[in-house]
């Protein structure tokens, strides 16, 4: 199969002799049953970079040239230059600059949701990293909203709000950006209806004529990954469902998540880059110095207190704007210990760095106040 047409749009990548396609789950690449309605299964070759339709600002990459490295979506630097390499038994994705390394699905590849890894390029009819291009295409545009819009498609289910009399898709997107729990939307331009969703693609995504759907991860900027404001929101430590940021006295600690604890809720405003305790009003989260190993605390909003939630390779992190590559971190064995200090540390780009955060359960102001 020729890949010369890849620069003209997005396509699926199908694993040889299977009905499995490359798919993006969170930031990592897996094989899943081919579904032309899943935006995360569409890829484009731009120069030497391979990008995903759901995350057009990031590139397919690996940490290094070694075998067994799980492929993921990250910043477009380092080992992320690829070429589609026609060979004896098909077409393979070869990592440029490496010594005979290709994309591969090791083991029994017909199984669903197997990881796509980096492995040696083989010349065998049985090698399972050989891929072929599927025939579906997705139009592209230089406009960021247009590039993220899936036409004639419905992110059905998982509704959090239905809004009528919304006259443009852009206005529907603004409604979604105004809620910290909105991850996607579906818009019907015929009668101006807008549905906001709590998940990336609803619970039952499907093709449907006359609808437009958008995933917010595709269009959110790095400086505002939570939308314009995050109100009364818990902050959960990466890789956990149970550890949250919590105030004890004036200092931040990692403690077990508890939706009834008032000191686990924070308000963030990206316009002023302030993170405040929901319970303590005008108290800002700050550090004494823009340096490593400083425990986070609340106090008056002076000095080193401006933060940014930014979306990175492996999740969201809380960066100190006045620091030199300094982020919030729960240092050490954060999964084993119940109470640990939340402090500042060097912003890493690594799967295991534990200062990466995800938004916790969001409650309305009235609901939270009733718990207080």
C-alpha distance (Angstrom), angle and dihedral (degrees) to the residues before:
residue distance angle dihedral
X1 . . .
X2 3.80 . .
X3 3.81 118.3 .
X4 3.79 96.5 -167.5
X5 3.83 90.1 108.8
X6 3.80 94.5 58.2
X7 3.79 93.8 94.2
X8 3.82 88.6 64.2
X9 3.80 97.4 64.3
X10 3.79 150.1 -38.1
X11 3.81 123.1 -52.5
X12 3.78 138.8 175.5
X13 3.82 121.8 -108.1
X14 3.78 111.5 -138.5
X15 3.80 123.5 -161.0
X16 3.79 113.2 -120.9
X17 3.83 116.8 -90.6
X18 3.85 92.7 -1.0
X19 3.79 140.9 88.5
X20 3.82 89.0 -123.2
X21 3.82 124.3 116.4
X22 3.78 133.9 -169.2
X23 3.82 107.6 -95.2
X24 3.81 134.5 -178.5
X25 3.82 116.6 -127.6
X26 3.81 111.7 -179.6
X27 3.83 99.3 -40.7
X28 3.82 99.0 -34.0
X29 3.80 131.9 88.5
X30 3.81 121.9 -122.4
X31 3.78 136.9 163.1
X32 3.80 113.8 -108.7
X33 3.78 135.4 166.3
X34 3.81 107.5 -69.7
X35 3.81 112.8 -100.5
X36 3.81 118.3 173.0
X37 3.81 89.7 -158.3
X38 3.82 94.7 61.0
X39 3.80 108.7 95.6
X40 3.82 90.0 -161.0
X41 3.83 89.8 66.2
X42 3.81 93.8 62.8
X43 3.82 120.3 95.2
X44 3.79 135.8 178.0
X45 3.79 132.1 -158.3
X46 3.82 108.5 -136.3
X47 3.77 110.4 179.8
X48 3.80 102.4 -52.2
X49 3.81 94.3 -24.4
X50 3.80 128.9 93.8
X51 3.82 113.8 -149.8
X52 3.81 132.4 -174.6
X53 3.81 122.1 -125.7
X54 3.82 91.6 -129.6
X55 3.82 92.8 50.6
X56 3.83 106.6 29.8
X57 3.80 94.5 164.4
X58 3.82 94.2 62.0
X59 3.81 134.1 64.2
X60 3.79 138.3 -137.3
X61 3.79 106.8 -100.6
X62 3.79 148.6 150.7
X63 3.79 132.9 -140.7
X64 3.81 93.8 -119.2
X65 3.78 144.1 -23.1
X66 3.82 97.0 -85.0
X67 3.78 125.0 119.1
X68 3.78 116.8 -100.6
X69 3.81 97.2 33.4
X70 3.82 111.8 147.2
X71 3.81 110.8 -126.7
X72 3.79 116.2 -126.4
X73 3.80 142.9 166.2
X74 3.81 115.3 -97.7
X75 3.78 145.1 129.0
X76 3.80 115.7 -30.3
X77 3.79 97.3 -112.4
X78 3.79 135.6 90.5
X79 3.83 120.2 22.4
X80 3.80 99.1 0.4
X81 3.81 103.6 106.9
X82 3.80 111.9 114.2
X83 3.78 141.5 171.9
X84 3.78 133.1 -162.1
X85 3.77 101.5 -120.3
X86 3.85 117.2 -158.9
X87 3.79 107.9 -146.6
X88 3.78 141.4 166.3
X89 3.81 98.4 -71.7
X90 3.78 103.5 26.3
X91 3.79 140.8 -53.3
X92 3.81 123.3 -47.9
X93 3.81 134.1 -171.0
X94 3.81 106.5 -119.0
X95 3.81 124.2 -166.5
X96 3.80 108.3 -128.2
X97 3.80 116.7 -129.9
X98 3.82 94.3 24.5
X99 3.78 130.5 106.8
X100 3.82 103.8 -103.7
X101 3.83 99.0 -42.4
X102 3.82 123.7 153.4
X103 3.80 140.0 170.1
X104 3.79 109.1 -86.8
X105 3.81 142.1 175.6
X106 3.81 102.8 -146.2
X107 3.77 124.8 -151.4
X108 3.79 125.5 7.1
X109 3.81 96.6 -0.9
X110 3.84 99.8 -175.0
X111 3.83 87.9 74.7
X112 3.80 114.8 102.9
X113 3.81 121.2 -109.6
X114 3.81 97.6 17.8
X115 3.85 112.8 159.7
X116 3.80 119.6 -107.7
X117 3.80 108.7 -128.7
X118 3.79 142.1 176.3
X119 3.79 113.8 -98.6
X120 3.79 142.4 149.6
X121 3.82 116.3 -61.6
X122 3.79 106.7 -114.6
X123 3.81 130.5 -160.8
X124 3.77 98.4 -147.0
X125 3.82 133.5 114.7
X126 3.81 88.2 -129.6
X127 3.80 98.6 52.7
X128 3.78 106.8 119.6
X129 3.80 100.1 -154.3
X130 3.79 91.2 76.4
X131 3.79 109.0 110.9
X132 3.78 139.5 -169.2
X133 3.78 131.7 -154.4
X134 3.78 117.7 -108.6
X135 3.78 118.7 -138.8
X136 3.81 99.9 -118.6
X137 3.79 118.2 104.9
X138 3.79 134.2 -169.8
X139 3.83 118.9 -152.9
X140 3.79 117.6 -122.5
X141 3.78 132.9 -148.1
X142 3.78 137.7 -173.2
X143 3.80 88.3 -126.3
X144 3.81 108.1 92.8
X145 3.82 95.1 -143.6
X146 3.81 92.2 46.3
X147 3.81 90.7 48.9
X148 3.81 89.9 53.1
X149 3.82 96.2 45.6
X150 3.81 118.6 101.9
X151 3.80 108.1 -157.4
X152 3.83 124.3 -148.1
X153 3.78 90.6 15.5
X154 3.81 133.9 116.1
X155 3.80 125.3 -151.5
X156 3.80 88.1 -154.7
X157 3.81 121.5 -166.1
X158 3.82 133.4 11.9
X159 3.83 91.4 81.3
X160 3.78 117.6 175.3
X161 3.81 96.7 175.0
X162 3.80 140.2 4.3
X163 3.82 115.4 -152.4
X164 3.80 125.1 -171.7
X165 3.80 130.7 -160.3
X166 3.82 93.8 38.0
X167 3.80 103.3 148.6
X168 3.82 102.0 -164.9
X169 3.79 139.2 30.5
X170 3.80 88.4 -122.6
X171 3.82 89.9 58.3
X172 3.81 89.7 50.7
X173 3.82 89.2 52.4
X174 3.82 89.8 52.1
X175 3.81 90.1 54.4
X176 3.81 88.7 53.3
X177 3.81 92.5 47.4
X178 3.79 88.7 53.9
X179 3.82 91.2 63.9
X180 3.77 123.2 65.5
X181 3.82 91.6 -153.2
X182 3.83 95.4 54.8
X183 3.82 113.4 103.2
X184 3.82 101.7 162.8
X185 3.79 143.1 -1.9
X186 3.79 144.7 -154.0
X187 3.81 121.6 -145.1
X188 3.83 130.0 -165.7
X189 3.82 108.4 -158.6
X190 3.82 93.6 -173.0
X191 3.83 92.9 74.5
X192 3.83 100.7 7.8
X193 3.81 99.3 -110.6
X194 3.81 121.6 156.8
X195 3.82 126.8 -164.7
X196 3.81 120.0 -166.4
X197 3.83 117.6 -152.3
X198 3.79 133.5 -153.3
X199 3.83 94.1 -150.5
X200 3.80 134.2 55.1
X201 3.82 96.0 -103.4
X202 3.80 105.7 4.1
X203 3.79 121.1 -104.8
X204 3.85 97.9 -77.4
X205 3.82 110.5 25.9
X206 3.81 114.8 -170.1
X207 3.76 143.2 155.7
X208 3.81 114.8 -88.6
X209 3.79 127.3 168.3
X210 3.81 118.3 -116.1
X211 3.83 98.0 18.4
X212 3.81 130.0 111.7
X213 3.81 123.2 -155.0
X214 3.81 131.4 -169.0
X215 3.81 132.8 -171.5
X216 3.80 110.1 -145.1
X217 3.81 93.7 -145.4
X218 3.79 86.9 66.6
X219 3.81 95.3 58.3
X220 3.81 105.8 25.2
X221 3.79 113.4 112.2
X222 3.80 122.0 -128.7
X223 3.80 90.9 -113.0
X224 3.81 95.1 55.1
X225 3.82 109.8 31.1
X226 3.80 90.5 146.9
X227 3.79 94.9 49.6
X228 3.79 122.6 -110.7
X229 3.78 95.4 -42.6
X230 3.78 140.4 10.3
X231 3.79 109.5 -154.3
X232 3.81 125.1 -169.7
X233 3.79 93.0 -11.1
X234 3.79 132.5 157.9
X235 3.82 119.5 -134.8
X236 3.81 113.0 -140.2
X237 3.81 122.1 -159.0
X238 3.82 114.3 -118.1
X239 3.82 119.1 -90.2
X240 3.79 91.7 15.9
X241 3.77 136.2 92.8
X242 3.78 95.3 -168.7
X243 3.83 110.8 46.3
X244 3.82 118.1 83.3
X245 3.78 136.5 170.2
X246 3.80 108.3 -93.6
X247 3.80 135.2 179.8
X248 3.79 117.9 -125.5
X249 3.76 109.0 178.1
X250 3.79 103.6 -38.7
X251 3.82 96.2 -33.5
X252 3.82 133.2 88.3
X253 3.79 119.7 -121.2
X254 3.78 136.4 172.0
X255 3.80 108.8 -109.0
X256 3.77 137.2 161.2
X257 3.82 110.5 -72.6
X258 3.79 112.4 -103.6
X259 3.80 119.2 174.7
X260 3.80 91.0 -156.3
X261 3.84 95.6 56.4
X262 3.79 110.4 101.2
X263 3.81 93.4 -158.7
X264 3.83 91.6 63.4
X265 3.80 94.6 67.0
X266 3.81 125.2 90.4
X267 3.80 138.0 -179.9
X268 3.81 121.6 -141.8
X269 3.80 128.0 -170.0
X270 3.80 115.8 -171.7
X271 3.83 92.8 -162.8
X272 3.80 91.4 65.5
X273 3.84 95.9 22.2
X274 3.79 90.2 -131.2
X275 3.79 127.2 146.1
X276 3.78 113.5 -163.4
X277 3.77 136.5 179.7
X278 3.82 108.3 -104.5
X279 3.80 89.7 -143.6
X280 3.80 99.1 44.8
X281 3.78 99.6 52.0
X282 3.79 109.8 -154.7
X283 3.82 96.2 22.0
X284 3.82 112.9 116.0
X285 3.81 127.3 -154.8
X286 3.81 105.7 -113.4
X287 3.80 146.7 147.8
X288 3.79 130.0 -133.2
X289 3.81 93.2 -123.5
X290 3.80 135.3 14.5
X291 3.78 89.7 -114.5
X292 3.80 142.3 107.4
X293 3.81 123.1 -82.3
X294 3.81 94.6 26.6
X295 3.79 112.7 140.6
X296 3.79 114.4 -130.2
X297 3.79 116.4 -116.8
X298 3.78 140.1 164.2
X299 3.77 123.9 -109.0
X300 3.78 143.3 123.6
X301 3.81 114.3 -27.7
X302 3.80 96.6 -106.1
X303 3.78 131.3 107.5
X304 3.80 122.2 10.2
X305 3.77 103.0 3.9
X306 3.84 108.0 112.8
X307 3.81 114.5 112.3
X308 3.78 139.9 176.3
X309 3.79 128.8 -153.5
X310 3.77 102.9 -144.1
X311 3.77 131.5 -178.4
X312 3.79 112.8 -125.0
X313 3.77 139.6 171.0
X314 3.78 97.3 -71.0
X315 3.79 104.6 23.3
X316 3.80 140.9 -57.1
X317 3.79 124.2 -37.0
X318 3.79 133.7 -171.9
X319 3.83 107.9 -124.7
X320 3.81 125.3 -164.8
X321 3.81 104.3 -131.4
X322 3.79 95.6 -154.4
X323 3.80 93.6 49.0
X324 3.79 131.6 87.0
X325 3.84 102.0 -110.1
X326 3.81 92.1 -36.1
X327 3.83 123.6 154.5
X328 3.79 138.1 173.1
X329 3.81 111.2 -91.2
X330 3.80 141.5 175.6
X331 3.78 95.4 -141.0
X332 3.79 122.8 -146.7
X333 3.80 129.2 0.8
X334 3.79 97.1 -1.5
X335 3.78 94.6 161.9
X336 3.80 95.2 54.8
X337 3.78 102.4 41.7
X338 3.80 122.5 66.3
X339 3.82 99.3 -153.1
X340 3.80 119.3 37.5
X341 3.79 133.4 152.2
X342 3.80 120.5 -97.0
X343 3.78 104.1 -137.6
X344 3.80 143.2 156.3
X345 3.80 120.6 -87.4
X346 3.78 140.5 159.4
X347 3.82 111.6 -65.2
X348 3.79 104.1 -113.5
X349 3.79 130.5 -164.2
X350 3.74 98.1 -145.9
X351 3.81 137.5 117.8
X352 3.81 92.4 -121.6
X353 3.80 101.0 44.6
X354 3.77 105.0 122.3
X355 3.79 100.2 -155.8
X356 3.78 88.9 81.4
X357 3.79 108.4 109.3
X358 3.74 140.3 -162.8
X359 3.76 128.5 -157.6
X360 3.76 114.3 -99.5
X361 3.77 131.8 -149.4
X362 3.80 111.8 -41.5
X363 3.78 118.9 -146.9
X364 3.78 129.4 -173.0
X365 3.79 117.7 -105.6
X366 3.79 91.8 -109.5
X367 3.78 93.3 49.9
X368 3.79 92.5 49.4
X369 3.78 93.1 46.2
X370 3.80 90.3 51.8
X371 3.81 88.9 55.3
X372 3.82 90.7 49.3
